[in-house]
Structure formats: C-alpha cells, structure tokens
Amino acid sequence: MASQTVTLSSDIDWPGFRSEARALLARQVPPDDVVWHTRASAEGDLFASLEAPRAQGVASASAIVPPAFVRLCETVVLHQDSARFGLLYRLLWRLVHEPGLRHDTIDADRVRAQHMAQAVRRDMHKMKAFVRFRTVTEDEGRAPLHVAWFEPEHHIVEAVAPFFMRRFTQMRWAILTPERSVEWHPGSSADAMAVTDKPASEGRLEFGPGARAEDAPPADAGEALWLTYYANIFNPARLKLAMMQKEMPRRYWHNLPEAELISPLAAEAMARSCRMIDAPATRTARRIVPIERPVERAVESALFEQHAGAPVLDSSSVSLPADPADALAQLRRATDRCRECPIGEHATQSVFGEGPPGAALMVVGEQPGDQEDLRGRPFVGPAGQLFDRAIGELGWPRDALYVTNAVKHFKFELRGKRRIHKTPTQREAAACLHWLESEMAQVRPQAVLALGATAARAVLGRAVAVMSERGQWHTGPRGERVLVTLHPSALLRGDPAHRDEAYAAWLDDLSKATHVLRAEAGESVDR
C-alpha cells in the first residue's frame, strides 16, 4: 500500500491539489508514494478512507516553478483522466529536483500533460460552439428559461459557464450535462457565486448535479427557424465533409438540431452546384442610394436620386441644357458637391473631364492624383506628363481628346505631409459611375481608351484582366468601341531596368486608336 493517500474535494479541486502538493513536497514525499483520489471516486474505493502514515522528512524551501506550469495545471485538472493529479505532482517533483526539465520540451511527462491540456481546451471550444438552447415556457411574470443539453468529454462546466454568463447576461438559462449542471439567474438578489466575480445585484450562477438527456426540453419554434436559416446559408460549392467532421465531430451530432440536415444537403450539393453554375449571371447594382440631404440645383437632385436599376443618366433623363458644352459645365459644378462616397469630403475639389463635346476619342483614367486635385484638371501630374509625351509621339493633339477619370475625387492616405494615392474601392467607383456615364452621353465619342483596371471596369461594366486584354478592342454596354491598356502610373511604378521596353509596348497599344482621330478623313473606326 502506498504511504500517502490524498482525497480532494471534487474532480476539479485545483486549490486543494495545490495545497496538498505543496505540503507533500515540503515533507519530501516522492510521487510514487502518493495515491490521489477525488471525493466522487473515493466513494467506490474500499481503501480510499484508510489514510496511510504521512511521510516524515525535513521540510524544504518553497518550490519556485514557471508561471506556465501553474497555468498548465489549472487546465489539466479539468481532464477526465483519473491519473492527472499523479502526473502533475510528478512533474512538480521533477521540476524541483531536476532543474533541466523545464527546458526539455520532449520529456514524456511534459508532452502528456500538454496533450491533456490541449484536449481540455478543445472540449471547451466545442462546448461554446455546439450548445443549443431551447425555451421552456413557465408561469407568467417569470422570465422564460432557456435550456441546453451538452455532453462534454472533460470536467469543463465550471470553467465554461462564465463565458455563457457574459454572452447571455440578460437571459435566464441552464446547461445540463451528465455530471454537472449550471443555471444563470440574471439580476437576482441572491448571493452571487464566487466564480462570477460579480455583485449580487447583477445575477448569480448556480451549479448542481448532473442530469439526463430526457430532462432537456423538446424542439421548439425557434429551432425550426434556426434550421431554416442553416439550410439557406448552406453553400454546396464549399462543401468539405472531411473538414466539417474534423471541426464538428460526429459524437456531437445527436445533440445538434442542424445535424439532421447535413446528409440531405450534402447529397444534393452536386446538383445545387450545377444549378448555380447554369443560372444566368446576376446583374449587380450600379447605383448607391445616397444619404438624403438638401441640394441647391435641380440637376444635382436628379443625379443623387438615382437608384439601382435606374436608366443610364443622360440629357434626356434629367433636366440638362440642350447644348452639350453647357450640360458638361453644369455636371462639373454638381460634382463639386457630390458626397455619394466618402472621398469627396476630403478632396480639395472634384476633377471633371475636359475636352470638346463630340471628341472622337474619350480617354478614361482611374482617379485624380495629388496635382490634379490641387489644380482641378485631369492628367496634369507625373502620369499625365507621361501621357502627354506618348500622345505627342503619336501625333495626337490633346485638345482633340476628351480626357476624364472614372472617379472624380482624389483618394489618398496621409503620411507625414505627403498625400499617398489609394486605389478607390469598387463601391466608391460604382458611386461615381453615373458621372462618367453622363459625360459619355454628352460627348458621344466614337471610341473610348480605358487606362487601367478601374477605368476598364467602369466603361465595360465587368472585371477586366488588363494584362491579358490590353491592346484589344472591346464593345461596351452602349455599343461603343473600347481599347484597354495600362494606366501611365503603372509604368512609373515599374522596374526602371525595363521601363523603356514597357513604354514601347504601351505606346504600341495606344497607337491602335490613332485611326479614330482620323475618322473625319473617312477612315473606318473598325480598322
């Protein structure tokens, strides 16, 4: 018979274990001479009540162990393995008598304890994820009771209960398990449990003995609503049964209402995926409903009241002057007050397009840069200077082009005193799209030159892979011809060693629109 038997008050008596382990260590009682019991396990042990004589020895100085070991012990005591207390005391003994153990990461006892702690943490995570409450109707005047049944693998109810207390503070709930149960009383005047660290006026946790699955309430209307929601969010294209079973092991399924839907939904996944693929594409909304606010001009009000699915904005859909030049001027003034996205609030001014109405070629960039924002003109910064150099070599007069941007305000990020360009989001570009469409409706170009992905998406109404579609003619949604190529800023950001080569390729792309400017001489635009 072992020389020392220790009986702890409960399966998770961490304070008791800590106190007893210190006393045993002070008396120099080796781990092999100690048998650990808990009150529950001792009831079935014939010899548990027979206290063996305590070992006599010289008391040692207080043991100093790493804080990580204390945290490890607090977790491992929640494990269901009956040998956990013996393992922890053995590790404590060895840490004191074998100083090198704390640096031995592959020691068998350390590895076993860490695996036990990991299993406990995983079980705690599963309890937080897989508890499903059902409502019990009680007498009038009392808050309804929400009850859940769960079957944890380890002794984790007391450890996880504060999580549900914080998450469902105003709800009266109870969680039943085979070994332990807990109930939360919100706003009760009774004494609060010490584990909550909350004043009595805020509520209390009550722990009790285990229960049976039959004690949990049957399915209710709320569960039916949850099943409907689960079935509708199920994505057959992302179904991975092996990963699902890893994160939601089958042993939990019989307590999860949604588990009954997994098999039929999985069986139908292939057919649903095929139907999704065969379905016609959904046309995305190309308008953003603005915040209501007073406006000064009738045209601005009409522009801001555009909704998803509204017709393309042009001179026939709002009250614009008949003369295209006057209409463009009125649109320019309206963009200065545009706040349909956050960019306009921080920019110096809007940067509208410039050029003659009726221009054969319309050039569309991404957004104004720092210099454009300060001067109020498009393509006047470093990228604009590179563009001017290119059209000069091609023999294009700038005053024959209509030059604009897909986004009318400068989006930037402050770094010290510098304003660094930031690419507008798709939502921001969509909010600005009707301005570009209005320009196109007034200018009526024979062709459009789209510089960069943002401009190409705005003009063509779809995502564009610029590198694979550059230098090619496309047809826009209004029937116009669209030539896609890089934005000049992409060349400025490129590798200096290949800059001349990249510029030559870009110039070749641009040259394919040269014939558009000669259309008045009788040349075909489709050539």
Secondary structure, DSSP 8 states (H G I E B T S, - for coil): --SEEEEESSTT-HHHHHHHHHHHHHTT--GGGEEEEEHHHHTT-TTTT-----------------HHHHHHHHHHTTSS-TTHHHHHHHHHHHHHH-GGGGG-TT-HHHHHHHHHHHHHHHHHHHHHHH---EEE---TTS--EEEEE---SSS-HHHHHHHHHHHTTTSEEEEE-SSEEEEEEET-SS---GGG---GGGEEEEEEE---GGGS----HHHHHHHHHHHHH--GGG--HHHHHHHS-GGGGGG-TTHHHHHHHHHTHHHHHHHHHHS----------------S-HHHHHHHT--TT-----TTTTT--SSHHHHHHHHHHHHTT--SSTHHHHSSS----BS-TT-SEEEEES---HHHHHHT-SS-SHHHHHHHHHHHHHT--GGGEEEEESS-S--EEEETTEEEE----HHHHHHHHHHHHHHHHHH--SEEEEESHHHHHHHHSS---HHHHTTEEEE-TTS-EEEEE--HHHHHHS-GGGHHHHHHHHHHHHHTTHHHHTGGGT--TT-
